[in-house]
Amino acid sequence: MILYLCVADQQAPRLKAGDDESNHWLGLSHFALGQYDEAVKAYRETVRLNPADADAFTHLGVAYTYLKNYKDAAEAFRGAVRLQAKDAMAYFNLGFVEM
């Protein structure tokens, strides 16, 4: 958790409100603090702004998983699979929530 917050703090000077990278870092920070609902909001905005960000889809799926919202987690992981068809972890995450 501290690592995410330190990295986010280092990134802060170059981040701008309303861009996908800023929202992604915001999501990582909320997730590290256990604020999964807030992390979901930030990650959803990230994928809205940049639908090609496979990592954001993965992080969104993980946050939904922590909230035990497996349906939305699976949808997010499908987005990651679509973007990273050769990434075994993307398939693992999808399979995990669909069990």
RADAZI-V770851 format. One record per residue. BURIAL is b if it has 24 or more other C-alpha atoms within 12 Angstrom, else e. Layout:
burial:BURIAL
burial:BURIAL
This chain:
burial:e
burial:e
burial:e
burial:e
burial:e
burial:e
burial:e
burial:b
burial:e
burial:e
burial:e
burial:e
burial:e
burial:e
burial:e
burial:e
burial:e
burial:e
burial:e
burial:b
burial:b
burial:b
burial:b
burial:b
burial:b
burial:b
burial:b
burial:b
burial:b
burial:b
burial:b
burial:b
burial:e
burial:e
burial:e
burial:b
burial:b
burial:b
burial:b
burial:b
burial:b
burial:b
burial:b
burial:b
burial:b
burial:b
burial:b
burial:e
burial:e
burial:e
burial:e
burial:e
burial:b
burial:b
burial:b
burial:b
burial:b
burial:b
burial:b
burial:b
burial:b
burial:b
burial:b
burial:b
burial:b
burial:e
burial:e
burial:e
burial:e
burial:b
burial:e
burial:b
burial:b
burial:b
burial:b
burial:b
burial:b
burial:b
burial:b
burial:b
burial:b
burial:e
burial:e
burial:e
burial:e
burial:e
burial:e
burial:e
burial:e
burial:b
burial:b
burial:e
burial:b
burial:b
burial:e
burial:e
burial:b
burial:e
burial:e
